[in-house]
Amino acid sequence: MPLTLHPFSDQRRFGFFAAFVAYLINGLSSAQRRAFARAMRASPFAVGRPDVRPDVIVIQSESYFDARRLGEFVSRAPYVHFDRVKRESFEQGQLTVPAWGANTMRSEFAMLTGLTSSELGYARFYPYMFVRRACASLAGYFSRGGYRTMAVHPYHASFFGRRRAFQHMHFERFFDIKNFESASRVGPYVGDLAVAEKIIDVLPDRDERPVFAFAITMENHGPLHLETVSQGEARSRHTLGDDAPWRDLTAYLRHVENADAMIGRLTDHLRESGRPTVVCFYGDHVPALSSVFDALATEPVRSDYFIWRNFGNDLGKRRDVSVETLGSTIQRAMMHANGVDTDTRNDLQQMPA
């Protein structure tokens, strides 16, 4: 009876120990390494380069999703900038991701490589472990087009093996926790607004090479049940009250407000910028709010995304997609001609290589 590579299903069928050993042996096999190499060659970013050169910013927002799908008891207040930017976006919608409550790296790798879990096989569970040589990625696509490529992550670069993996995935710079020593914390982690400021700091001047910046936030990582929630704090975020079952939701929405402020800060800056820019923002997975979801008898599985530009005349087209397709949608947003005036098109074509 074959393994399904759905861990809970395989554990129920074969038992925890048998499934664990089978995953370990198969995952470390030479056949899996060869399969991973084949998958990398099949990445949509293995070839090609951009013909036009707007700056491109991708933000993977920790545990972000639109909690208003839980019910009308969740306020609009934590999503003010998110709603505005969605209305102006090239595309927006719900996002299917290969992770729930954790396993950020799975969504991250899918976004950067354009590969599905089925294409990765056992490597889906810890893909960066398999990155031991130069491999295809969205950063590589931009690097071939003359972009400066950089990662921004207010945590340790060694975590998940990102430092090694990102070098092989064609990132030139990695701004990690050492570059956030004076940044403000929100709970144990660097706040989202500090990440927005770092992105703005690394954006180029008008006559410099374009930038591809991939930012991974940390603020909303949790565990949320260890955070302090004050009496009355829920009132501006939801109408369920301050009782114990809803405190994790209150803490979660507090962080969502800061992610919303990050969206507002960055897009306001880019509206005033002299450089055409595309921004992709998405949640890596739904938060681990099991107690809240159980109390509400629901279990959301999709996060949310938008792709926004500071040029063109976009109307927030709704498309529900999978995370591995976001890179291709960014490519379309760069090239899409709808509403782009002649001056902007010339800027896109003439940016330094």
N, C-alpha and C positions, 0 to 999 in steps of 0.2 A: 504494500500500500504506500504510494508516494507521499512525501511531505508536501504540504500546501504552501509553506513559508508564511503562513498566518499563525504566529506563535501560540495564541490561545487555543485555536482549533487543533493544532498539532499536539499541544500538551494534553488536551482532553482525550485525544485518540491514542496517544502513545505513552503518556505519563511525562512528568517534568524531566526526570533524569534522562530518559531515552531521547526525548526531543532535544534537550540541551546538548547531549553528546553528538547526536546526528548533525545538528546545526554547526557545532564546532568543527567536526571532522570535515564536513562538506565545505564549510566556509573557508577553511584554511588549505584546501586542496589546490593542486596545480591546475586542475580543470577550472576551478573558479577564478583563479588569477588570469587564465587565458580568456575566459568568458568576459571578465572585466575589461581586459585590453580590447577585445572585439567591440564591446559596448562603447568604449571611449572613441574608437575610430568611427562609430556610427553616430556620434553626437552631431546635432545640427550646427554646432559651432566648431567642428573640426576643420572646416575650410571657410574661405570667404573673409571679407573685411568690409567695413562700412564705406559707402560711397559719399555720404554726407556726414558731418561731424558736429552735431550738437553735443554738449556735455550730457552725460547720463548718470543719474543717481538712482541706486536701488537701495531701499531700506527694508530690511527684514525686521519687523516689529515683534518683539517677544510676546507670545500668547495673545495676540490681538485678534479680536473678532467683534462683530456688531452685536452686543448683548441685547439690543432691543428686540432681536428675534425671539428672546425668551418670553416676552410679553410686554404689554403696554405699561407695566409698572416700572420699567427702566426709562429714565429720563433722556431727553434729547441733549441735555447740557454737556455730557462728556464727548459729544460727537459733532460739535458745531462746525469746526474747520473741516473735519472729515466729510460732512454732508456738502459743504460748499465746494470742496475740491472734487468730490464725485460728480457734482452737476457740471463741472467744467472739464471733466476728464475726457481723454481720448477713448478709454474703455474703463469699465469698473464692474464689479460684481462679486459673487461668492467664489471661493477658491477651494478646490479639492486638494488636500495635502495628504502625504503618506504617514502622518504622525498625529497623535492625540495626547495632549497634556504634557508631552515631553518629546525627546528624540528630535530636537531642533535640526540636527545635522542632516537628517533625511530630507526635509523640505529644502534646506539650504543647498544641498548637493544637487537635488532635482532641478532647482532654479538655475544654478550655475552651469549645469551640463545639458539640460534639456532632455534628460533620460528618465524613464519611468522605473518603478520598482521592479517590474517584471524583466526589464532589460538588464538590470543590475544583478539579479539573482540574489545569492546570499550576501553580496556586498552592500545590499540596501541597508543593512543594519548598522554598518560602521564603514561607510564608503571611504573616509579619509585614510583608513588603515591600508587601503589598496593603492593609494596614490604615492608611488615611489619613483616616478619619472614624469617627464613632461606629458601632460594630457590636455585634451580639449576642454575648453570652458568659455563662458561668455567673456571673461576677462581676456582670454587669448584672442578671441574674435576682435575685440577692440584694440588690443595691443598691435595686431597686424595692420590696423588702420591708423597707426601713429598716435594712439591715445596713451596718456599716462594712466596706469591702472593702480588702484589702491583699495585696501580694505580698512574699515574703521570699526573697531570692536572694543568697548570699554571693559575688557576682561583680559585674562592671560592668553597670549598668543599660542602658548603650548597646549591649551585645553583642546581636546578632540584631535590633537595633532595638526591644528590649523596652520601653524607657522610653516611646517614642512610642506603640507599639502598646497597651501596658497602659493608658495614659490613655484611649485610644479604646475600650478594652474594659471601662471602668468600674471600674478599680482606683483608689481614692482615695489610697493610700499605697504606696510602693515602698521597702522596706528592702533596700538593695543593699550592696556591699562597704564603702562608707563607714560603714555601721552595724555593721561587724564588725572595726573596726580593732584592738581588743584581744582578739579571739577567737583561740583556739588553732588552729593549722594541723596538718593531718595530711598530710605531704608538701607540695606546693605550694599546696594549697587549704584553705579553712576546713573544719574537721571537722564531721561530722554532729551531734555532741552540742551544738556551739555553735548550730546551727540550731534544735535542740529548745529550748534555753534562750531563744532569741529569740522563738520561737512562744509559749512560756509567758509571756514578758515582755509581749507585745502582747495577750494574752487579756484580756478585760474583767473588771471586778469584777461582782458579782452583779447590781447594779441598772443597769448600763450597757447600751447597745445591743448586740445580738448582732454577732458578727464572722464574716466569711468570710475565711480566710487561706489563700493558695496559696503553698506553699513549694517551692522548686526547689533540691535539694542539689547540691554540687559535688565532695565528697571523692573519690568513686570514678571521677572522670573519666578518669584515666590521662594519658599512656600508661603502662600498667603495666610494660612491659619496661624502663623507665628507673628503676624503684624498686629499692631494695636489700632483699634477703631474706637473713636470717641463717641460718647452719647450724642445723638442728633446729627452725626456725620452722614448718615444715610439719606437724609431729607432731600439734599440737592441732587441725589444720584438715582434713587429709586424709592418706591412707596411701600416697600415691604416692612420697613421699620428697622429698629436696632437690635432685635432679638438675635440670639446666638446663631441660628441657622443661616442668617443673611449677612453676617459680618465679613465673610470671605468675598461676597459679591461687592460689598461696599469698598473693601480694600482694592479689589480688582478694578473697579470703576475709577477709583482715585488715580491709579496708574494710567488708565485709559485717557483721563483728562490731560495728563502730562504728554502722552503720545499725541493727543489732539493739538496741544500747544506746539509740539515739535512740527507737526504738519503745517500749522499756521505760520510759525516763524520761518520755516524754509520756503514755503511757497510765496509768502509776502516778499522775502528777499529776492526770490527769482523773478517776481513780477517787475522788480525795479532793475534787474540785471541787464547788462548789455549783451549777454550771450544766450543764444537759444539753448534750452535745457529740457530734457525729458526726465521725469521722476516716476519711478515705480515703487509703490508702497504696498506691503502685504504682511499678513500674519503668518507666522511659521506653523502654528497649530492653535486649536482651541485650548483655553486654560484648564488646568487640573482643578476644576471646581466640582468635584464629584458629589460632595454633600449638598451643594446648591442644586445641581442638576437632578439628583435623586429626589430632593424635596419637591421639585417642580415636575417630576415625572417626565423628564426630557433629557436628551443627550445630543447636543449639537456636534457636528463633525466637521463642518466647513468653516474656514476663516474668511477673510475679505481682502480685496485688493483694489487699487486703482492705478492707472497709468495716465499721468497728467503732463501737459506741455505748457511752457510759457509762450508759445507761438501757436498760430492756427486759430480755428473757431470751432471748438469741440463742444458737444452737447451731452457728454456723459453716457455714451452708448453702453447698455447693460449686456454683458456676456459672462456667464458662469463657466469657468475654465479650470484646468488643472495646473498646479504650480510649475510643472516642467514646460508649459507653453508660454510662460511669461516672457522669456528672452526673445522668442519669435515675435511676440506682440510688441515688445520694445522696438524691434527692428522695423516693424510696420509703422509704429508711431514716428520713428525718425524719418521715414520715407513718404508717409502719407501726405498727399498734396492738398487735401481739402482745407480751404481757408488760409493757406500760407501765402502771404503777400510776397511780391517779387524781391523786396529788400531782404526779408528774412531768408528766402530761398538762397539768395546770393551769399548771405552770411554763412549758411549751413555748408555751402559748397566751397567756400574760400577759407575756412578755418585752417590754421597751420597744421601740417601733418607732422 
